[in-house]
Amino acid sequence: GKGETLGIVGPPGTGKSTIAHLIPRFYDVTAGAITIDGQDIRDITLDSLRTHVGLVQQDTFLFTTEISNNVAYGEPWADSARIVRATDSAQLHDYIAGLPDNYETMVGERGLKLSGGEKQRVAIARAILKHPRIMLFDEATSALDTRIEHEIQAALARVSRGRTTLVIAHRLSTVVDADEINVLDRGRIVERGTHGDLIALNGIYATMWYRQQNGE
């Protein structure tokens, strides 16, 4: 639903990331349709569609340029106030402010090596800067250690408020607060409900949850 958070989970190879590629139309559906507000996304220009979708993936590509340019990738005309608001929402501003060259600090191969958590914050800030109606997080925290993951999740929760959000994850702790969770198995939705509903169902989701809680 509009303004709600939908979690999409399931074992590896069940089609989770395919969904992340279909929504911004990296490729199109071969059967059925994906609609936003009742409109088939194939009837919308790619530019218009991608303006409305903020995508944060597991791997963040950084350009060998200033942090400010990396954050404003996709919206190079954004002024410094907008860039700061975006980095602040992504809990990155204080880190940047502590660097010798602040927002002019060079990143990428020849510059500063950002940590995994800092790169993810750049990706979140990039997505926020677009002010999209739909936020799409595809395994956005899976490469991070648990402490950093919790911090990033807090940032994601802040920016998701009031926006339609899709969270695709293998780690179920990422989706426990979602309004609805869909469990995929072999490309089909086999369970759906809140975290509590799915634990009570005692099916695939519950099995995955207890395994992950026990550190398997």
Secondary structure, 3 states (H helix, E strand, C coil): CCCCEEEEECCCCCCHHHHHHHCCCCCCCCCCCCEECCEEHHHCCHHHHHHCEEEEECCCCCCCCEHHHHHCCCCCCCCHHHHHHHHHHCCCHHHHHCCCCHHHCEECCCCECCCHHHHHHHHHHHHHHCCCCEEEEECCCCCCCHHHHHHHHHHHHHHHCCCEEEEEECCHHHCCCCCEEEEEECCEEEEEECHHHHHHHCCHHHHHHHHHHCCC
